[in-house]
């Protein structure tokens, strides 16, 4: 990786189609915008129609001739995930960026009864990727990029309590969902390699980037002081959303990205240009990856055509 890699180094994306989940704000918005700037047709897959269309309009204002569209996707509802895949209008898909996520929310469940962080961050994207995989396999040089977090290193997945039914601790649940992201990419890359598929599955994380992800949980609980503290941290310590999106954009577009690689900010995993990121050893465990995969197929009802 080059030390000063930036959005200017993204290769030409003309003729390529990308889906970016959670693209209405933060890192997802920057990712979608910069892919469009380089000529890709970008589908902004967002839960809110209003915010999704606002993001499309903003990209059009910032980039003349940008080829972007909004399509509804609620990762907390498998029916919405299936509807998105069934109505996806293109014969192929060159890039799927599994970016959307929630962090440290109060306990809640998805429409299908899954613990919310595990359901949105992992199961929703697991189902989406599986349903779109035939379109990815139809493209030349296709990639799947899942956005994890350095906080995955807080703990391994708990296969006997995936929905945190025994005990819910918001940060532990978040870390486990981000570990699940990395185990998913590890197992997907292994299965694609075994099948001789050229589709590349890779992961990235933004370090500490200033987005609304950090404030969502405390805002939901009405914790005004905690919200202000987080906002100060975002202003003083965090890097910008533009910088935080660079590892994702690198994993999505840079030549030579290896399957099952993990890209993050260069400086201690917090900020800086994209570089190879360290990861917990449990995210590379074949047995755990396969067991999580089987459980995810059972929970979502989605079987992969690898």
N, C-alpha and C positions, 0 to 999 in steps of 0.2 A: 504494500500500500504506500502511495506517495504521501509524504508528510503534510503537504498543503492541499489535499484533495478537497474540492468545494463543489457547489452546485454547477459551477461553470464547466466542470470536467465531466458532467453527465453526457454520455454519447448520444448521438442523434436517435430519437425515438420515433421518427416518422414511420407510419405504417403499423405501429404496435398499439395494442389495446391493453389498458390496465384497469383493474378494479382496486380501489382503495377504500377500505372500511373505515368508518369514523372520520370521513374526510371533510366534515363541515368546520372543524376548528383544530387548533394546535398543530401537532406534528403531522397528522393526517392531511390537514389542509395544505401545509407547506409541501408535503410529498406529492399530492395531486397537482398542485400548481406548478411545481418544477418539472414534473413529467410532461405536463401540457406545454410548458415553455419550450421543451425540447421536441415537441411535435407529436406526442402520443395522444391517442384518443383515450380520455380518462373518464371512468364511471365513478362518481362519488356515491358510495353506498352508505347511506345515513339513516338513522332512525327517524329523525324529524324532517318532514317534508319542507317546512318553512325554513329551517336552518340550512338544509341541503341546497335548496334553491337560492338562498342568499349567498352561499359559498360559490355556487356556479356563477352567479351574477358578478361577484367580486373578482373571480378569476378572469371573467370576460373583460372587466374594467382594467385589470392589471396587465393582461396579455392579449393584444389584438389578434383575433383569429383563433383563439384557443378552442380546441375541440373537446368540450367537456359536457357531461350530462349527469343529472341526478337520478338515482333509482332507490326506492325505499328498501331498507334492510334493518330489521330489529333482531340483533343477535340473542336477545333474551327470549325469543319466541321461534321455535323450530319451524312452525308453519310459515313464518315470514322468511326464514332462510330458504326453505324449499320453494316458496313462491318467487324469490329473487332468482334462484338458479333456473327454475322452469321458464321464467319470462326473460332471461338474459338473451338479448337479441342477436348476439354475434356468434359465428360458427367457431371461432377460436378465441383464446385468451392468452396473451403473452406474459402477463404479470398480474399476480394476485398479492396484494399487500394486506396482510391481516393485522391492521393497526388498532382498530377500535378496542377500548377497554375501560374498565372501571377500577377504582383503587380505594381500598380501606373503607368501604361503605358499611353502614349499619346492616345487620343481618337482614336478608331478604331472599326471596325465591323468584326464579324466572317463571314464565308462563307454563313451563313444563315441569316445575317443581324442583329445579336444581338450585343449589346455593348460588347466589347471584354472581359472585366474582368468578367462580369456577365455570358457571354456565355461560356467561358472556365471554370471558377472556379465553377459555379453552373450548368448551363444547360447541358453542356457536360457530367458531372458526373451524373446528374439526369437521363439522357437518358441511359448512360452506365449501371448504376445500375439496372434500370428497365429492360433492355434487358437481363442482366445476372442473374436476380433474379431467374428464374427457375433452373439455375445451382446451385445457392447458396442454394435453398430450397432442392435440391437433396443431399446435403452434411450434415453430422452430425456435429453439433457445428460450423456452418458457421458464419462468421462475415463480416460486412461492416464497414470500418473505414474511415471517411472523415477528412481531415486535414484542420482545420480552422485557426484562428489567434486571438491573444489577441486584435488585432486592430478592431475586430468586434464590440467592445464596443464603438467605435466612433459614431455609428448611427444605427438606425433601418432600415429595408428594406423600400423602397418606392414602394408600390404595384401599384400605378397609374403611375409610371415612371420607370419601371424595367430596361429599356434600356438607362436611363439618356438622354432622348431626349430633355427635357426642359433645363437642365443645366448639364454640365459634369465637375466634380471635381475629379481628379484621385484618391485621397486618400479616399474620400467619396465613390466613386464607388467601390474601393477595400474593404472598410469596409462593405459595403452593400452585396457584394458577399460573404464575410466571415460570415456575419449574415445569409445569405441564406444557407450556408453550415450547420450551426447549426440548423436552422429551418427545413431543409430537414431531418437531422438525427432525430430530435424530432418527426416529423410527420411520418417518416418511422418506427421508434420504436413503435409509438402509433398504427399504422396500423398492424404491425407484431404481436404485443401483442393482438390486437383485433381478429386477425385471428388464434391465438393459435400457431403461428410459433416460433420455437426455434432460428431462425436467430437473432443474436445480431447486432444492429446498434449503433455505438458509434462514438465519435469525439475526436480529439486530436489537440494540437498545439505545435509548437517547441520552443516558446519563441523567443528570439533574437538569431538566429543561423546564422553562417557565410555561406552563399550560394550565388549563382549568381542571386538569385531572386531580391535582393536589387538593383543591378547595372543595370538590364536589361532596365528599363525605361529611366534612364538618359543616358545610352549608345545609345539607339535608337535616342535620340534627339541630340547627340553629345555634351552633357554638360560635358566636361572633368573635370572641377573643382569639380562639384557635384559628379562625378564618383569617383574621388580620395578621397573625403571626406567620401563617403560611404565605400570605400575600407579600409580606416583607421579605421572607426568604426567597421567593420567586424573583423579586426585584434586585436583591443585593447579592445573592449567592448563585442562583441558577443561570445557565446560559439561555440564550434565546431559543424560541421554537424553531427558528431557521437553522440554528446550529444543531439542535437536537434531532432534526430530521435527516441530517447528513449521513449517519450510519445506515439508516433505512434506505436512503437513496443510493448509497454505495452498494449495499447488498443487492439492491434491485437492478442496478444498471452497470456497475463497473465490470470490465472484462476480467475473466479469470476467477470470479468468486466461486469458492469451492462448496460442494454440498456439505451441509451440517456445520458450516462456519458460523461464527458469532462475532458480529462487528459492533463496536461501541466507541465512545470518545477516547482519544489517546491518553489524556492526562488522568490517570488513576480511575478511569471509567466514569469520570464526572463531566468532563468538558473537553473540547478540542476536536481536531480533525479525526475522521474515522480511522480505526485501527483494530487489529485482532483483539478481542476481549477475552478475559479469563472467565471461566464458568465452573460451577460446582461439579465435582466428579460424578454425582448422582444423575446429572443430566445427560450423561454418556453411557448409562447402563442399559444394555440391550434387553435384559430380562424385564426391568421396570418399564422401559419404553413399550415393549410388546404387551405387557399386562395392562398398561394404561390404554393402549390402542384398542384392545379387545373390550375393555370396559366402556370406552367411548363409543364404539360401534353399537354395543348393547344399549347404552343410554340414549343415543341419538337415533338409532335405527338406520344409520347411513353406513353402507358397505362400499369400500373403495374398489375401483376397477383399475388396479395397478398391473 
